[in-house]
Protein backbone atom coordinates (compact mmCIF):
# COMPACT_ATOMS: atom_id res chain seq x y z
CA UNK A 1 0.00 0.00 0.00
CA UNK A 2 2.79 2.45 0.86
CA UNK A 3 4.55 1.62 -2.39
CA UNK A 4 1.37 2.36 -4.35
CA UNK A 5 1.09 5.71 -2.58
CA UNK A 6 4.75 6.45 -3.26
CA UNK A 7 4.36 5.67 -6.96
CA UNK A 8 1.29 7.90 -7.16
CA UNK A 9 3.18 10.77 -5.57
CA UNK A 10 6.14 10.25 -7.91
CA UNK A 11 3.74 10.45 -10.86
CA UNK A 12 2.26 13.66 -9.42
CA UNK A 13 5.73 15.23 -9.47
CA UNK A 14 5.22 15.53 -13.23
CA UNK A 15 1.82 17.25 -12.98
CA UNK A 16 1.24 20.30 -15.19
CA UNK A 17 0.28 22.44 -12.17
CA UNK A 18 3.20 23.78 -10.09
CA UNK A 19 1.20 23.69 -6.84
CA UNK A 20 0.37 20.02 -7.37
CA UNK A 21 4.04 19.24 -8.04
CA UNK A 22 5.07 21.11 -4.89
CA UNK A 23 2.43 19.34 -2.78
CA UNK A 24 3.49 15.98 -4.21
CA UNK A 25 7.13 16.67 -3.34
CA UNK A 26 6.18 17.62 0.22
CA UNK A 27 3.99 14.53 0.62
CA UNK A 28 6.69 12.27 -0.82
CA UNK A 29 9.28 13.70 1.55
CA UNK A 30 6.97 13.10 4.52
CA UNK A 31 6.25 9.53 3.41
CA UNK A 32 9.91 8.69 2.91
CA UNK A 33 10.81 10.34 6.21
CA UNK A 34 8.23 8.18 8.02
CA UNK A 35 9.56 5.03 6.36
CA UNK A 36 13.12 5.99 7.20
CA UNK A 37 12.17 6.72 10.82
CA UNK A 38 10.70 3.25 11.22
CA UNK A 39 13.90 1.64 9.96
CA UNK A 40 16.09 3.86 12.13
CA UNK A 41 14.06 3.15 15.27
CA UNK A 42 14.28 -0.59 14.60
CA UNK A 43 18.07 -0.31 14.35
CA UNK A 44 18.20 1.80 17.49
CA UNK A 45 16.24 -0.84 19.38
CA UNK A 46 17.97 -3.96 18.09
CA UNK A 47 21.25 -3.02 16.42
CA UNK A 48 24.74 -3.43 17.77
CA UNK A 49 26.55 -0.46 19.30
CA UNK A 50 27.97 0.81 15.99
CA UNK A 51 24.63 0.52 14.25
CA UNK A 52 22.95 2.39 17.10
CA UNK A 53 25.40 5.28 16.80
CA UNK A 54 24.72 5.46 13.06
CA UNK A 55 20.98 5.33 13.73
CA UNK A 56 21.24 8.24 16.16
CA UNK A 57 23.07 10.33 13.57
CA UNK A 58 20.52 9.31 10.93
CA UNK A 59 17.77 10.85 13.08
CA UNK A 60 19.20 14.26 12.19
CA UNK A 61 17.79 13.84 8.66
CA UNK A 62 14.28 13.00 9.88
CA UNK A 63 12.04 16.02 10.32
CA UNK A 64 9.40 14.73 12.68
CA UNK A 65 8.56 15.28 16.34
CA UNK A 66 8.75 11.50 16.67
CA UNK A 67 12.56 11.64 16.74
CA UNK A 68 12.70 13.32 20.14
CA UNK A 69 11.50 10.51 22.45
CA UNK A 70 14.11 8.01 21.19
CA UNK A 71 16.86 10.65 21.32
CA UNK A 72 15.91 11.64 24.86
CA UNK A 73 15.77 7.96 25.83
CA UNK A 74 19.38 7.55 24.67
CA UNK A 75 20.44 10.16 27.23
CA UNK A 76 19.65 7.50 29.87
CA UNK A 77 21.80 4.87 28.13
CA UNK A 78 24.76 3.57 30.12
CA UNK A 79 26.96 3.89 27.01
CA UNK A 80 28.51 7.37 27.02
CA UNK A 81 29.08 7.33 23.25
CA UNK A 82 25.37 6.81 22.63
CA UNK A 83 24.54 9.59 25.10
CA UNK A 84 27.04 11.94 23.45
CA UNK A 85 25.74 11.17 19.95
CA UNK A 86 22.14 11.73 21.03
CA UNK A 87 23.13 15.00 22.69
CA UNK A 88 24.81 16.19 19.51
CA UNK A 89 21.68 15.56 17.44
CA UNK A 90 19.40 17.10 20.08
CA UNK A 91 21.56 20.21 19.94
CA UNK A 92 21.39 20.41 16.17
CA UNK A 93 17.61 20.08 16.27
CA UNK A 94 17.35 22.52 19.23
CA UNK A 95 13.70 21.78 20.02
CA UNK A 96 12.57 23.95 22.96
CA UNK A 97 10.79 21.07 24.71
CA UNK A 98 14.09 19.19 25.06
CA UNK A 99 15.96 22.05 26.72
CA UNK A 100 15.29 21.23 30.38
CA UNK A 101 16.46 17.64 29.89
CA UNK A 102 19.56 18.71 28.00
CA UNK A 103 20.69 21.19 30.69
CA UNK A 104 20.75 18.40 33.28
CA UNK A 105 23.49 16.64 31.34
CA UNK A 106 26.03 19.35 32.09
CA UNK A 107 26.53 17.14 35.16
CA UNK A 108 26.80 13.87 33.23
CA UNK A 109 29.51 11.60 34.69
CA UNK A 110 31.31 11.36 31.34
CA UNK A 111 33.34 14.36 30.04
CA UNK A 112 32.42 13.84 26.37
CA UNK A 113 28.72 14.04 27.19
CA UNK A 114 29.25 17.25 29.16
CA UNK A 115 31.13 18.78 26.21
CA UNK A 116 28.39 17.75 23.76
CA UNK A 117 25.83 19.21 26.17
CA UNK A 118 27.57 22.59 26.24
CA UNK A 119 27.76 22.54 22.45
CA UNK A 120 24.08 21.60 22.22
CA UNK A 121 23.02 24.46 24.47
CA UNK A 122 24.68 26.97 22.15
CA UNK A 123 22.22 26.01 19.42
CA UNK A 124 19.29 27.24 21.50
CA UNK A 125 20.30 30.93 21.44
CA UNK A 126 18.60 31.34 24.82
CA UNK A 127 20.10 33.92 27.21
CA UNK A 128 18.70 31.96 30.18
CA UNK A 129 21.48 29.44 29.53
CA UNK A 130 24.28 31.93 30.21
CA UNK A 131 24.62 31.13 33.96
CA UNK A 132 24.90 27.38 33.29
CA UNK A 133 27.53 27.82 30.61
CA UNK A 134 29.39 30.52 32.57
CA UNK A 135 29.84 28.02 35.39
CA UNK A 136 31.30 25.51 32.93
CA UNK A 137 33.80 28.12 31.71
CA UNK A 138 35.64 27.64 35.01
CA UNK A 139 35.84 23.86 34.66
CA UNK A 140 39.23 22.12 34.72
CA UNK A 141 38.29 20.21 31.57
CA UNK A 142 39.73 22.24 28.67
CA UNK A 143 37.24 20.84 26.18
CA UNK A 144 34.24 21.68 28.39
CA UNK A 145 35.48 25.20 29.15
CA UNK A 146 36.17 25.83 25.44
CA UNK A 147 32.83 24.37 24.33
CA UNK A 148 31.05 26.53 26.91
CA UNK A 149 32.78 29.67 25.64
CA UNK A 150 31.86 28.77 22.06
CA UNK A 151 28.25 28.15 23.10
CA UNK A 152 28.11 31.52 24.86
CA UNK A 153 29.34 33.13 21.65
CA UNK A 154 26.64 31.36 19.62
CA UNK A 155 24.00 32.51 22.09
CA UNK A 156 25.38 36.03 21.66
CA UNK A 157 23.76 37.44 24.80
CA UNK A 158 25.33 40.49 26.40
CA UNK A 159 24.92 38.77 29.79
CA UNK A 160 27.79 36.45 28.85
CA UNK A 161 30.33 39.23 28.42
CA UNK A 162 31.44 39.51 32.06
CA UNK A 163 31.97 35.77 32.42
CA UNK A 164 33.92 35.61 29.18
CA UNK A 165 36.09 38.61 30.08
CA UNK A 166 37.01 36.90 33.36
CA UNK A 167 38.47 33.98 31.39
CA UNK A 168 40.74 36.05 29.11
CA UNK A 169 43.65 35.20 31.41
CA UNK A 170 42.88 31.48 31.54
CA UNK A 171 46.18 29.55 31.49
CA UNK A 172 44.92 27.30 28.67
CA UNK A 173 45.38 28.64 25.12
CA UNK A 174 42.40 26.65 23.79
CA UNK A 175 40.10 28.29 26.33
CA UNK A 176 41.49 31.78 25.65
CA UNK A 177 40.99 31.25 21.92
CA UNK A 178 37.38 30.17 22.44
CA UNK A 179 36.77 33.12 24.79
CA UNK A 180 38.20 35.68 22.36
CA UNK A 181 36.18 34.21 19.50
CA UNK A 182 33.01 34.25 21.62
CA UNK A 183 33.57 37.86 22.65
CA UNK A 184 33.61 38.77 18.97
CA UNK A 185 30.13 37.30 18.58
CA UNK A 186 28.47 38.92 21.58
CA UNK A 187 25.70 41.24 20.48
CA UNK A 188 26.13 40.40 16.80
C-alpha positions as CSV (number, residue, x, y, z in Angstrom):
1,X,0.0,0.0,0.0
2,X,2.8,2.5,0.9
3,X,4.6,1.6,-2.4
4,X,1.4,2.4,-4.3
5,X,1.1,5.7,-2.6
6,X,4.8,6.4,-3.3
7,X,4.4,5.7,-7.0
8,X,1.3,7.9,-7.2
9,X,3.2,10.8,-5.6
10,X,6.1,10.2,-7.9
11,X,3.7,10.4,-10.9
12,X,2.3,13.7,-9.4
13,X,5.7,15.2,-9.5
14,X,5.2,15.5,-13.2
15,X,1.8,17.2,-13.0
16,X,1.2,20.3,-15.2
17,X,0.3,22.4,-12.2
18,X,3.2,23.8,-10.1
19,X,1.2,23.7,-6.8
20,X,0.4,20.0,-7.4
21,X,4.0,19.2,-8.0
22,X,5.1,21.1,-4.9
23,X,2.4,19.3,-2.8
24,X,3.5,16.0,-4.2
25,X,7.1,16.7,-3.3
26,X,6.2,17.6,0.2
27,X,4.0,14.5,0.6
28,X,6.7,12.3,-0.8
29,X,9.3,13.7,1.5
30,X,7.0,13.1,4.5
31,X,6.2,9.5,3.4
32,X,9.9,8.7,2.9
33,X,10.8,10.3,6.2
34,X,8.2,8.2,8.0
35,X,9.6,5.0,6.4
36,X,13.1,6.0,7.2
37,X,12.2,6.7,10.8
38,X,10.7,3.3,11.2
39,X,13.9,1.6,10.0
40,X,16.1,3.9,12.1
41,X,14.1,3.1,15.3
42,X,14.3,-0.6,14.6
43,X,18.1,-0.3,14.4
44,X,18.2,1.8,17.5
45,X,16.2,-0.8,19.4
46,X,18.0,-4.0,18.1
47,X,21.3,-3.0,16.4
48,X,24.7,-3.4,17.8
49,X,26.6,-0.5,19.3
50,X,28.0,0.8,16.0
51,X,24.6,0.5,14.2
52,X,22.9,2.4,17.1
53,X,25.4,5.3,16.8
54,X,24.7,5.5,13.1
55,X,21.0,5.3,13.7
56,X,21.2,8.2,16.2
57,X,23.1,10.3,13.6
58,X,20.5,9.3,10.9
59,X,17.8,10.9,13.1
60,X,19.2,14.3,12.2
61,X,17.8,13.8,8.7
62,X,14.3,13.0,9.9
63,X,12.0,16.0,10.3
64,X,9.4,14.7,12.7
65,X,8.6,15.3,16.3
66,X,8.7,11.5,16.7
67,X,12.6,11.6,16.7
68,X,12.7,13.3,20.1
69,X,11.5,10.5,22.5
70,X,14.1,8.0,21.2
71,X,16.9,10.6,21.3
72,X,15.9,11.6,24.9
73,X,15.8,8.0,25.8
74,X,19.4,7.6,24.7
75,X,20.4,10.2,27.2
76,X,19.7,7.5,29.9
77,X,21.8,4.9,28.1
78,X,24.8,3.6,30.1
79,X,27.0,3.9,27.0
80,X,28.5,7.4,27.0
81,X,29.1,7.3,23.2
82,X,25.4,6.8,22.6
83,X,24.5,9.6,25.1
84,X,27.0,11.9,23.4
85,X,25.7,11.2,19.9
86,X,22.1,11.7,21.0
87,X,23.1,15.0,22.7
88,X,24.8,16.2,19.5
89,X,21.7,15.6,17.4
90,X,19.4,17.1,20.1
91,X,21.6,20.2,19.9
92,X,21.4,20.4,16.2
93,X,17.6,20.1,16.3
94,X,17.3,22.5,19.2
95,X,13.7,21.8,20.0
96,X,12.6,24.0,23.0
97,X,10.8,21.1,24.7
98,X,14.1,19.2,25.1
99,X,16.0,22.0,26.7
100,X,15.3,21.2,30.4
101,X,16.5,17.6,29.9
102,X,19.6,18.7,28.0
103,X,20.7,21.2,30.7
104,X,20.8,18.4,33.3
105,X,23.5,16.6,31.3
106,X,26.0,19.4,32.1
107,X,26.5,17.1,35.2
108,X,26.8,13.9,33.2
109,X,29.5,11.6,34.7
110,X,31.3,11.4,31.3
111,X,33.3,14.4,30.0
112,X,32.4,13.8,26.4
113,X,28.7,14.0,27.2
114,X,29.3,17.3,29.2
115,X,31.1,18.8,26.2
116,X,28.4,17.8,23.8
117,X,25.8,19.2,26.2
118,X,27.6,22.6,26.2
119,X,27.8,22.5,22.4
120,X,24.1,21.6,22.2
121,X,23.0,24.5,24.5
122,X,24.7,27.0,22.2
123,X,22.2,26.0,19.4
124,X,19.3,27.2,21.5
125,X,20.3,30.9,21.4
126,X,18.6,31.3,24.8
127,X,20.1,33.9,27.2
128,X,18.7,32.0,30.2
129,X,21.5,29.4,29.5
130,X,24.3,31.9,30.2
131,X,24.6,31.1,34.0
132,X,24.9,27.4,33.3
133,X,27.5,27.8,30.6
134,X,29.4,30.5,32.6
135,X,29.8,28.0,35.4
136,X,31.3,25.5,32.9
137,X,33.8,28.1,31.7
138,X,35.6,27.6,35.0
139,X,35.8,23.9,34.7
140,X,39.2,22.1,34.7
141,X,38.3,20.2,31.6
142,X,39.7,22.2,28.7
143,X,37.2,20.8,26.2
144,X,34.2,21.7,28.4
145,X,35.5,25.2,29.1
146,X,36.2,25.8,25.4
147,X,32.8,24.4,24.3
148,X,31.1,26.5,26.9
149,X,32.8,29.7,25.6
150,X,31.9,28.8,22.1
151,X,28.3,28.1,23.1
152,X,28.1,31.5,24.9
153,X,29.3,33.1,21.6
154,X,26.6,31.4,19.6
155,X,24.0,32.5,22.1
156,X,25.4,36.0,21.7
157,X,23.8,37.4,24.8
158,X,25.3,40.5,26.4
159,X,24.9,38.8,29.8
160,X,27.8,36.4,28.8
161,X,30.3,39.2,28.4
162,X,31.4,39.5,32.1
163,X,32.0,35.8,32.4
164,X,33.9,35.6,29.2
165,X,36.1,38.6,30.1
166,X,37.0,36.9,33.4
167,X,38.5,34.0,31.4
168,X,40.7,36.1,29.1
169,X,43.7,35.2,31.4
170,X,42.9,31.5,31.5
171,X,46.2,29.5,31.5
172,X,44.9,27.3,28.7
173,X,45.4,28.6,25.1
174,X,42.4,26.6,23.8
175,X,40.1,28.3,26.3
176,X,41.5,31.8,25.6
177,X,41.0,31.3,21.9
178,X,37.4,30.2,22.4
179,X,36.8,33.1,24.8
180,X,38.2,35.7,22.4
181,X,36.2,34.2,19.5
182,X,33.0,34.2,21.6
183,X,33.6,37.9,22.7
184,X,33.6,38.8,19.0
185,X,30.1,37.3,18.6
186,X,28.5,38.9,21.6
187,X,25.7,41.2,20.5
188,X,26.1,40.4,16.8
